[in-house]
Amino acid sequence: MSQAEPSELFRRQRDHLFFTWSVQSQVGPLEIVDAAGPRFATRDHGWLWDLESQVYNVSAGHRHPHIQRRMIAQIEALPAAAPNAVLPIRAELGVLLRRHTGLHRAFLTTGGSEANENAVKMARLYTGRSKVITRRSSYHGATLAILGIAGDDRKAPFAKDLAPALHIDDPYPVPEAAAGDPSAWVASLEAVLEREGPETVAAILLEGFTGANGMQVPPPDFWPRVRELCDAHGILLIDDEIFSGFGRTGRWFAVDRWGVRPDIMTIGKALTSGYAPLAGVCVSQPIAAHFDDHKLWCGLTTYAHPVSCAAAVGAIEVYADEDLPGNAERVGAVFGEHLEGLRRRPALAGMIRDHRGFGLMRLLELDRPTTGLAALGLQRGLYIPTKAEKVLLCPPLCLTAEEAGEVAARLGDTLVAFARA
Ligand SMILES: Cc1ncc(COP(=O)(O)O)c(C=O)c1O
């Protein structure tokens, strides 16, 4: 379908509301008129397979009736309440979080950036130390404090006013200088600890599985050795599962793949399947116990918002009842085989440099920038997120194996058209 004229609705919204992360005049219309399961429909392009799950959050799929019913019931029962009010829906969510994260108690926020802010505050309060180490490529949120701590190019316009961050090397890919030694990265962590003094470090903050920064598959010893070093020095391990959590990688949480238990886990995005704003900081028993007799200097007006809690309870029930983590693992494997098939296609000779990921959190790395690829995808019924040379593939976790085949076929056509363009 050709690019239609922006509608009156688009112009009205653009005149009065900002779009995120963009030069405002360059944002094209994405006017959503319908949605169901792994797809949504726009005014200009009809039905599209949602390979970004909106913002990597609509994991249960669009308009899931169970989540909608949970939210409507809470709106009718009590749509607003003070942060410390006691409500059945809050207690219910607490129990579910305990069951699925294995951690003891949660502090709830409205978004993932705030969750990481509060995780850092809690780590500082608990340890009495201040420093936080992150990976050189890592995204943990958009607020100034978190941009300062993490390693993402979205900090660039503010960098001159931020204190230098403490980074370890990415454990992927293995540096050329260390060919054959996939654990070379550990030297950079040891070096940072030695330079800064481990007794000054409150926490190491890592994404369960890196999302926007390229789905870098770590060597098998990465998480266990970070855990070991944290234990040796009394440093807290914070696992950011905001992107990778709630089944996206084929496990409830990405870190489960490496059998490591963090001290703190931050969650967001799919926590409510994107149906309402909610994120959280889940902490281990010793940290929870610390705040039984020390003040928790954290709070927000819409703390544990009742309707958001209902969305989270509904979403977690869907993930468990429909085994969406298991589905992501199984359908992800089928999808992965199709993607490997695309790599072998003569018409795409060498264009796909790499395919990696877990479950339904996958990526293709091309030999060239992806400029123009998303527009070709729209013409073939695909909504494809891209970044530099990377094509991110994160559909809702309710995708079936048959649908994965259809998405891969459309993606193949899109890539062939892109190769010829
Ligand atoms: C790994 C990770 N952490 C934190 C965030 C920030 O979450 P939010 O955008 O809800 O503030 C994101 C968002 O993309 C993320 O991918």
The ligand as a Tripos MOL2 file, in Angstrom:
@<TRIPOS>MOLECULE
LIG
   16    16     1     0     0
SMALL
NO_CHARGES

@<TRIPOS>ATOM
      1 C1         16.9660   -3.5120   29.6340 C.3       1 LIG1
      2 C2         16.1270   -2.2790   29.8740 C.ar      1 LIG1
      3 N1         16.1560   -1.6900   31.0770 N.ar      1 LIG1
      4 C3         15.4250   -0.5920   31.3440 C.ar      1 LIG1
      5 C4         14.6230   -0.0240   30.3850 C.ar      1 LIG1
      6 C5         13.8350    1.2220   30.7060 C.3       1 LIG1
      7 O1         12.4870    0.9560   30.8260 O.3       1 LIG1
      8 P1         11.3980    2.1060   30.6160 P.3       1 LIG1
      9 O2         11.4650    2.5300   29.1780 O.co2     1 LIG1
     10 O3         10.1000    1.4560   30.9920 O.co2     1 LIG1
     11 O4         11.7350    3.2320   31.5330 O.co2     1 LIG1
     12 C6         14.5420   -0.6160   29.1160 C.ar      1 LIG1
     13 C7         13.6910   -0.0340   28.0740 C.2       1 LIG1
     14 O5         13.8100   -0.2930   26.9130 O.2       1 LIG1
     15 C8         15.3280   -1.7690   28.8450 C.ar      1 LIG1
     16 O6         15.3040   -2.3700   27.6420 O.3       1 LIG1
@<TRIPOS>BOND
     1     1     2 1
     2     2     3 ar
     3     2    15 ar
     4     3     4 ar
     5     4     5 ar
     6     5     6 1
     7     5    12 ar
     8     6     7 1
     9     7     8 1
    10     8     9 2
    11     8    10 1
    12     8    11 1
    13    12    13 1
    14    12    15 ar
    15    13    14 2
    16    15    16 1
@<TRIPOS>SUBSTRUCTURE
     1 LIG1         1 GROUP 0 **** ****
